[in-house]
Amino acid sequence: MKKNILIFLLSAVIIVLAVFGFNYYKKPVNENLNVNNNVNDNGNQVKKLATDLTVKVFLGNEQFNPNAMDCSLVYPVERKVAVTPAIARAALNSLLLGPSNTEKQNGYYTSLNTGVSINSLKIENKTAYVDFDNQLEQGVGGSCRVLAIASQIRATLMQFDTVENVVISIDGRTEDILQP
């Protein structure tokens, strides 16, 4: 009788070990692909990268600054941009898109012309040098609008720790641009 109980217990232990052991060592089919997990090819934990970043673009707002009493006042609007090492350029490109319909409904507007393109952007010694095509100054008149355009560009670039000054140029010219 003791022998039967002993055989029964040993059989139960073997079955339990076999079931749990099989599940313990069983690996998912796609484990080596590292799909949607935070493990690199070496099995080390890694920080998952974001697919987009939040930047600010600066626009005028008729609710916060009625009748543009101060032409230099601009207000931040958050935008999502794709992850890129050229984040300042991405923020400027987002600014050039102008306000969305929702932003317009909330009083935001841009003083920049539509169709403006960036020729180049470089940041050296905490100064951003941004060169636009001539569309930036087409039909621009009045000192208030000129100040508003410069404020939108400067504030958008100066949100970054790497930028303390901004030099704006049009087709390489800095002296005679954005004249009222």
C-alpha positions in Angstrom: 0.0 0.0 0.0 2.8 2.4 0.9 4.4 1.4 -2.4 1.3 2.4 -4.4 1.1 5.8 -2.6 4.7 6.4 -3.3 4.3 5.5 -7.0 1.2 7.7 -7.2 3.0 10.7 -5.6 6.1 10.3 -7.8 3.9 10.1 -10.9 2.1 13.3 -9.8 5.4 15.1 -9.2 6.7 14.0 -12.6 3.5 15.1 -14.4 3.5 18.5 -12.6 7.2 19.1 -13.4 6.6 18.1 -17.0 3.7 20.5 -17.5 5.3 23.4 -15.7 8.8 22.7 -17.1 7.4 22.6 -20.7 5.6 26.0 -20.2 8.6 27.5 -18.5 11.0 26.8 -21.4 8.4 27.3 -24.1 9.3 30.5 -26.1 7.1 32.6 -28.2 7.5 32.2 -31.9 8.5 35.8 -32.6 10.7 36.4 -29.5 13.9 36.9 -31.5 12.3 39.6 -33.7 12.0 42.1 -30.8 8.7 43.3 -32.2 7.0 45.9 -29.9 9.2 45.2 -26.9 12.0 47.1 -25.2 14.8 44.6 -25.6 17.6 45.0 -28.1 19.3 42.1 -30.0 21.6 41.5 -27.1 18.7 41.0 -24.7 19.3 44.3 -22.9 16.5 46.7 -21.9 16.4 49.8 -24.1 14.3 52.9 -23.9 11.5 52.8 -26.5 11.8 55.7 -29.0 8.9 58.0 -29.6 7.5 58.3 -33.1 6.9 62.0 -32.9 8.0 65.0 -30.8 6.1 68.0 -29.5 7.4 71.4 -30.6 5.9 74.9 -30.3 5.2 77.3 -33.1 4.4 80.9 -32.2 1.5 82.7 -33.8 -0.4 85.9 -33.3 -3.7 85.7 -31.4 -6.5 88.3 -31.8 -8.2 87.2 -28.5 -5.0 87.7 -26.4 -3.8 90.7 -28.3 -6.9 92.5 -29.8 -6.2 94.6 -32.8 -2.5 93.6 -32.6 -1.9 96.4 -30.1 1.7 95.0 -29.7 2.8 93.6 -33.0 5.7 91.6 -31.4 3.4 89.5 -29.2 3.2 85.8 -30.2 1.8 82.9 -28.4 2.8 79.2 -28.4 0.8 76.4 -30.0 2.0 72.8 -29.6 2.5 70.7 -32.7 3.6 67.1 -33.3 6.5 66.6 -35.7 8.3 63.4 -36.7 11.4 62.5 -34.7 14.4 64.1 -36.5 17.8 65.4 -35.6 16.8 68.6 -37.4 14.1 69.5 -34.9 14.5 73.3 -35.3 13.8 73.0 -39.1 10.8 70.8 -38.4 9.4 73.4 -36.0 9.9 76.1 -38.6 8.3 74.0 -41.3 5.4 73.5 -39.0 5.2 77.3 -38.4 5.1 77.8 -42.2 2.0 75.7 -42.4 0.1 78.4 -40.6 -2.7 77.8 -38.0 -5.0 74.8 -38.2 -8.7 75.4 -38.5 -9.1 74.7 -34.8 -6.3 77.2 -34.0 -8.0 79.8 -36.2 -11.2 79.3 -34.3 -9.3 80.0 -31.1 -8.0 83.3 -32.6 -4.6 82.3 -33.8 -3.2 83.7 -37.1 0.1 84.0 -38.9 1.7 87.0 -40.4 3.9 84.9 -42.7 3.0 84.6 -46.4 1.8 81.2 -47.7 4.3 79.2 -49.8 7.4 80.4 -48.0 10.3 77.9 -48.1 13.5 77.5 -46.0 16.6 77.7 -48.1 18.9 76.8 -45.2 19.1 76.7 -41.4 22.3 76.3 -39.4 22.9 76.8 -35.7 26.4 77.9 -34.6 27.5 79.2 -31.3 23.9 79.5 -30.1 22.9 81.6 -33.1 20.4 80.3 -35.6 21.0 81.5 -39.2 17.8 80.9 -41.2 17.6 81.8 -44.9 14.2 81.9 -46.6 13.2 82.3 -50.2 11.9 85.6 -51.4 8.3 84.6 -50.8 8.8 85.7 -47.2 8.8 89.4 -48.1 6.4 89.4 -51.1 3.7 92.0 -50.6 4.7 92.5 -47.0 4.1 96.1 -45.9 3.9 98.0 -42.7 6.3 97.9 -39.7 3.8 96.0 -37.6 3.6 93.0 -40.0 7.4 93.0 -40.4 7.8 92.9 -36.6 5.2 90.2 -36.3 6.9 88.0 -38.9 10.3 88.3 -37.3 8.7 87.6 -33.8 7.1 84.4 -35.0 10.3 83.1 -36.5 12.5 84.1 -33.6 10.3 82.8 -30.9 9.8 79.5 -32.7 13.6 79.0 -33.0 14.5 80.3 -29.5 12.4 77.6 -27.8 15.5 75.4 -28.2 18.3 75.6 -25.6 20.8 75.7 -28.5 19.5 79.0 -29.8 19.9 82.4 -28.1 20.0 84.6 -31.2 18.4 84.4 -34.6 19.6 85.9 -37.9 17.0 86.0 -40.6 18.0 86.3 -44.3 16.2 86.1 -47.6 18.1 84.6 -50.5 21.3 85.3 -48.6 20.5 89.0 -47.9 20.3 90.3 -44.3 20.5 94.0 -44.7 17.5 95.1 -46.8 14.9 92.4 -45.9 11.5 92.7 -44.3 11.4 96.5 -44.7 8.1 98.2 -43.9 
